[in-house]
Amino acid sequence: MNDRTALVTGANKGIGKHIARLLTAEGFRVYVGSRDAERGRRTVEQIGAGARLLVLDVTDPGSVAAAAARVDRLDVLVNNAGINVSLDPVAETGLEDFRRTYETNVFGVVAVTNAFLPALRRSPSPRIVNVSSGTASLTWSTSPNPQFTPGRGHAAAYRSSKAALNALTVLYALTLAEEGFKVNALAPGARATDLVPGAAAVGGDPAEAAQGAVRLALLQDDGPTGAFFSWDGTPVPW
């Protein structure tokens, strides 16, 4: 009997919801991490068998600790919860916007990952997937390719937070490599979600990006760690 277990944060909508759905289709018992209990319940009902609600606010230490206490073993952690509160360039972005963004996109990832490490260490093949962004690539920001527009430094809080998340990905990968962990970052591409105003009208299918996250969640033991991939499996430059 397949007893693999996964947690997806921010899974009540968007890419996270599709990741949770696809992982249940792979036979996982999936904890749907949701700050809002009612929205989380609706998502669990929509996904069906295999999905479990886990009320989790990644910015609340008490909520993180309570959620971790409910999970004995975890095979996959997908740090998907993220926010984008400002599209302003760095010189026009207030400190509060930076603080709010980093609280979820950076500090929340550290809080959740560290809290669930005991459960992950009980897995024979622990996997961590951090949902980042292609806009966090410093290479693409300074020498953009034709598929990427840097926007002259816009969305500074969001993009720098995801660059910090990329650094955390490398550091966790180095720290946990000898324990068999695979820790990687995913650039999902522009998707039709409510993360960025207007993206719902012009972005691609969130389910397509979710497939990339699931691919990293299912890596074999000889797979990469400490790497940054696009949704289609193509390496993304740091």
N, C-alpha and C positions, 0 to 999 in steps of 0.2 A: 504494500500500500504506500502511495506517495504521501510523505508527511512533510514536504518542504514548506517553509513558511517565509513570507515576505512582508515587509512594511513599506508602504509608499506614503510619504508625507504630502500634504496638499492634494489629496486624491479625490476630493469630492467634485472636481470639475477639471476641464481642460486636459492637458497631456497626462497629468497624474491619474485621472479617472481611466483613461485608455490604458495606461501602464498596468493599473490594478486589474482591469478586465482581461488583458492579454496574459498576465501572470496566472490568473485563475484558470484560464483556458489551457495553460501549461501544467495544470495540476497542483498549483500552489494554494495553500491557505493564505489569503492576503488580508492583512490588516489595512483598512482604509483609514489613513490618518486624516482627520478633519477637525479643524478648530470649532466649527459649528456642528453641534450634534445632530440637529435635524437635517441639515443638508447631507451630512455623512450617512444618516440612516436611509435617506432617499437613494443615495448612490449605491449603498449595499443592496437595497432591494432591486435596483436596476441591474446590477451585475449578477446577483443571484448566488447560487451555491458556491461556496469557497470564500466569499467575501465576509469580513468581520469588521465592525465599526471599532475604531480606536480614537477616542476623543483626544486630540493632541494639538496644543498651541505651542509651536516651536519656540516662541519668545517668552514663554512662561515656565520658569524652572519647576514649579510645583506640578504643572500639567505634564511636563516631560518626565519627571520622576514617577508620577502616578501611572503614566502609560508604560514606562519601562518595567514597572513592577508587575504588569499584567502579561508580559511576554517572557516565557522561559527560554525558548530557543528561537533563533532567527537565522535564516540562510541568506536572505537578501535584504538590504536596506537601500531604498531609493530616496535620496534627499531631493525631492521635487519642489517642495514649498518655496515660493519665491514671490517677491513683489517688485513693482516698478512705480515709484510714486512721483517721479519727475523726469521730463524729457529735456530739461535744461542743460546747457553746457556747464562745465565745472565752475567757471567764474560767476555764474548766475544761480548756482544751487546752494540753498541754505544748509547750514550744519544739521538742522533737524531732519531734513530730507535724507542726508547721508546716514544719520543715526538710525532712522526708521528702516532704511533699506538694508543696512548692514546687520541690524538686529535680527532680521529674518534670513537674509541670504548668506550671511557669514556666521554670526554668533549662534543662530538657530541650528545650523548644520553641525557646529562643534558640540553644542549641547545635546542634540539628539544622537549623534554618532557616539559620543563618549558614554552616554547613558545606556545605549543598547550594545556596547561592545561585549559585556558579559554574555548576553544572549547570542551574539554573533560568534563568539569563541566556542560555543557549544556545537556549532555547525562544522561538518567535515570540510566544507568548501564555501567559506563566507565570501559574499560579494557586496561591494558598496558601489552604487552608481550616483554620482552627483550631477544633477541637471544644471548645466552651465549655459553659456551662450557664445555663439560665434563672435558677437560684438565684444567679447572679453579678450579676444586674441590680440595681443600687442603687435604681433607681426602683421595681421590684417589691418590693424588700425593705422600703422605707419607705412605699410606698403600694400595697400588693398588690392585684392584680385578683382576681376570683373564682376564677380558674384556678390561683392560685399561693398557697401557704401559706408564710410566711417561717420558721415554726418557731422563733420567738423567738431567732434568732441561732445555731441549731444548725449543725453541720458547718462551723464557722468557718474551719478551715484550708482545706478544699476550696473553699468558696464565695469566700473572699478570693483564693485562688490563681487561680480562674477570672476574677475581676474584674481581676486583674493581667494575665491572658492577654488579656482584652478590650482593655486599654490597649496591650499590645504589638501587637495587631492593628491598631489605629489608627496606631501609630507606624511599623510596617512599611509600611502602606498609604501613608502620607505620604512615607516615604523612597523607596519604589520606584515611585511613581506614574508618574514620567516615563519609566521603563523598560518600561511596559506591563503591570506586574503588577496583578493583582486579588487583594487580601488581605481576607478576610472571616471572621467568626466565626459559628458555628452553635450554637444551643440545641437539642439533640436531644430534649428532653423526658424524662420518666421512662420508662425502658425496662427490659425484662426481661433485665438483665445482672447480673454479680456485683460491680458497682462499689459498690452500696449494699446492705447486708444487708436481705433481704426484698423487694428490687425485682424479683427474678426472678419472684415470685409475683403482683405487682400491676402491674408496668410494662407498657408497650405493646411492640409488635413492634420489635426493633432494626432490621430491614430498612426499616421506614418512615422512621426517622430517617436511615438511610444514604442514602435517596433525596434528602434535603435537602442532604447533603454533596456528592453527585454533581452536583446542580443548580448549586451554587456552583463546583464544579470545571470545569464546562462553560460558564461564563459567556462571552458574546460580548464583543468588545472595547469595546462601549459599555455594558457592565454596571457595576454599582456596585462600589466598593471602600471599605474602611474602615467596613463596616457590620456589623450584628448581626442575624441572622435566625433565626426559629424553623424547625423542620424543614419546615413547610408553606409557607415563603417569606414569612411575615408578619414585618415588622420588629419587633425586640425593643428596648425602651428600655434605654439604658445604665444 
